[in-house]
Amino acid sequence: MKQDGKKQAVAKNTLLLIAAIAVLWILTVLSIAYGALSLPIFEVVAAFFGGGDPQSHMLVHRLRLPRTLVAILVGGGLGVAGALMQGVFRNPLASPDIMGVGGGASAAAVAFLTLTGGAFSIHWLPVAAISGAFVTAALIYILGWRGGSSPHRLILIGVGISTAMSALTTFLLISGSSFKASQVLNWLTGTVYGASWVEVYVLLPWVAVCLPLAWLTARKLNVLALGDPVASGLGDPVNRSRLFVLLISVLLAGAAVGMAGAVGFIGLMAPHIARSLVGVRYQWIIPMSALIGASLMVGADMIGRLAFMPYDLPAGIFTAAIGAPFFFYLLYRSRNFR
């Protein structure tokens, strides 16, 4: 009976993953098809495979497809980063933006954009953001270490570091030129506006390497979820496991923030939605979080482009509009969390 239940759970979760892939595919096609100049769905699908008229082919491949792919990579990376953080800290409120990792990445990226004066290629922006995310994560870990890495202590320190990074970002903005500040402010809201194949090629290696590594950490996260004493009793090196998973999360969050800015709440929402669908095992949570995060980002970007035409609003406005109430709901539901 137990074996039959396990098979049914696997079959159910597999179907849910297939459904999530189908939803992402539909959103991708719709995002590419609709805009200031809309295309028939069959023209978009034909252009995917090299067909269609030259105008449709140019519109799909030069403008809309790279933007949508960047949205998929950013959303998927943030979704998985959030899932890893919630697993590491065993806290439903943990996510890159709340923990300060996203803030550190943003501060470093803003410093790169405002202080270098365009002297370096855009290819170095994710490196700068990841460096900032690493410095922030290291600060959180060092300040939270007292003979071990308590998840609750790390969370409290992360919230404090997040506030400090926000202040640093504001200081960098007001220290630079007003023209540069207005450009950076738009980026900070979280947007994939103007994304090209350059951004796709820069971001893709980070996500392509980190997502499989994240999935390979699923067993560690399942063990960490049992609590430090139990995990240690099962032979897991708790502190090393927590550090390794956190590093992967930092890489994903830093790369995503470096390309799209501080897109809020995807790292919080995607893992929760995934957990409600596929259960508590991270072998399923991680891929589902990637698909849901990607769908949220593509959907938010599509709303930003279409709902207020001719204005192209940052996707981060809409992820925040959904995510802020979601955060307060989680805060209320977790009010007795210890």
C-alpha positions, 0 to 999 in steps of 0.5 A, spaced: 500 500 500 505 504 501 509 503 495 502 504 491 501 511 494 508 513 493 507 511 485 501 515 485 504 521 488 510 520 483 505 520 477 501 526 480 507 530 481 509 528 474 503 531 471 503 537 475 510 538 472 508 537 465 502 542 466 507 547 469 511 546 462 505 547 458 503 554 462 510 556 461 509 555 453 503 558 453 505 564 456 511 564 452 507 564 445 502 569 448 508 574 450 511 574 443 505 574 439 502 580 443 505 587 443 504 594 439 504 590 433 500 583 434 502 577 431 497 571 429 499 565 434 501 560 428 506 566 425 509 566 432 510 558 432 512 558 425 517 563 426 520 559 432 522 554 427 525 558 421 518 560 417 513 566 417 514 572 413 521 576 414 517 582 418 514 576 423 521 573 423 525 579 425 520 581 430 520 574 434 527 573 433 530 580 434 526 583 439 521 579 443 524 572 443 530 574 447 526 579 452 522 573 454 527 568 454 531 573 459 524 573 463 524 566 463 531 565 466 531 571 471 524 568 474 526 561 474 533 563 477 529 567 483 524 561 484 529 556 485 534 561 489 528 562 494 526 555 494 534 553 496 533 559 501 527 557 505 530 550 505 537 552 508 533 557 513 527 552 514 523 559 514 517 560 509 519 567 509 526 567 507 527 569 500 533 573 496 530 579 497 528 579 504 534 576 506 539 581 503 542 577 498 538 581 493 540 587 496 547 586 496 547 584 488 543 590 487 548 595 491 554 592 487 550 592 480 548 600 482 555 601 484 558 598 477 553 602 473 554 609 476 561 608 478 564 605 472 561 610 467 560 605 462 568 603 461 566 595 462 562 591 458 555 589 460 558 582 460 561 584 467 554 586 470 552 579 473 559 578 475 559 585 479 552 583 482 554 576 484 560 579 487 555 583 491 551 577 493 557 573 495 559 579 500 552 580 503 552 572 504 558 572 507 557 577 512 550 574 514 554 567 515 560 570 519 555 575 523 551 569 524 556 564 526 556 562 534 559 555 534 554 553 528 549 557 523 543 557 526 537 559 521 533 563 526 539 568 527 541 568 520 534 570 518 535 576 523 542 578 521 539 578 513 534 582 514 538 587 518 543 587 512 538 588 507 536 594 510 543 596 510 544 594 503 538 599 501 541 605 504 547 604 500 544 603 494 540 610 495 547 613 497 550 611 490 544 613 486 544 620 490 551 621 489 551 620 481 548 624 476 541 625 475 541 622 468 544 616 470 540 615 477 533 615 473 536 609 468 538 605 474 532 607 478 528 604 472 532 598 472 532 597 480 524 596 479 526 590 476 525 590 468 527 586 462 526 592 457 530 592 452 533 585 453 537 582 447 541 576 445 547 579 449 543 578 455 541 571 454 548 569 452 550 572 459 545 569 463 544 562 460 551 559 463 549 561 470 542 558 470 544 552 466 550 550 471 546 552 477 539 549 476 542 542 475 547 543 482 540 546 485 537 539 484 542 535 486 542 538 493 535 536 494 537 530 498 541 535 503 535 539 503 530 534 505 535 532 511 536 539 513 528 540 513 528 534 519 532 539 523 540 540 525 540 534 531 536 529 526 541 531 520 547 531 524 545 524 527 544 521 520 551 523 518 550 530 514 555 535 515 550 540 517 554 547 516 557 545 510 551 543 507 548 549 509 553 553 506 554 549 499 546 550 498 546 557 500 552 559 495 548 556 489 542 560 491 547 566 491 549 565 484 542 564 482 540 570 485 546 574 483 546 573 476 538 574 476 539 581 479 544 583 475 540 582 468 533 584 471 534 588 477 531 587 484 525 583 481 521 582 488 517 577 491 518 571 486 523 568 490 518 568 496 512 566 492 514 561 487 517 556 492 510 556 496 506 555 490 510 549 488 510 546 495 502 547 495 502 543 489 508 537 489 509 537 497 515 537 501 520 533 497 525 538 494 526 533 488 519 536 486 519 543 489 526 545 485 523 544 478 516 546 480 519 553 483 523 554 477 517 553 472 512 557 476 518 563 477 519 563 470 511 563 469 510 569 474 516 573 471 513 572 463 506 574 466 508 580 469 513 582 464 507 581 459 502 585 463 507 591 464 507 591 456 500 590 454 496 593 460 498 600 459 500 601 452 504 605 449 508 605 456 512 599 458 512 598 465 517 594 469 515 587 471 517 588 478 511 593 479 507 587 478 510 582 482 511 587 488 503 588 487 502 580 488 508 579 492 506 584 498 499 581 500 502 574 499 508 576 504 503 579 509 499 573 508 505 568 510 507 573 515 500 572 519 500 565 517 507 564 520 506 568 526 507 562 531 513 560 527 519 558 532 
